Amino acid sequence: MAKPSGRAYIRAFPFPNVRNPAMAKLQSLETFSLHETENGYRLLVSAVGGDALYVEITPAQMDDIIESLEAAMGGEAEEGVEEDEAF
């Protein structure tokens, strides 16, 4: 089994309008905001010097994003234990 590289990867969602996502230009995140809507969430993402992108996210997709971020950050914190107390 290969050893992890130390880099965390977040589960990817399909890119319907990009033929080869590996060839997409990587841009640095400038800002993001998340707003709850009647049907889920609206995420605004903007890159440094780039255009803003609005994305509609279903509640199930939000759960997947949260799980992916928790996994990338080393797992979920124990309930009832503050971060300082965990060490």
PyMOL commands that set and color helices and strands:
alter all, ss='L'
color gray80, all
select helices_A, chain A and resi 21-23+59-72+83-86
alter helices_A, ss='H'
color red, helices_A
select strands_A, chain A and resi 29-37+40-47+52-57
alter strands_A, ss='S'
color yellow, strands_A
deselect
rebuild
show_as cartoon
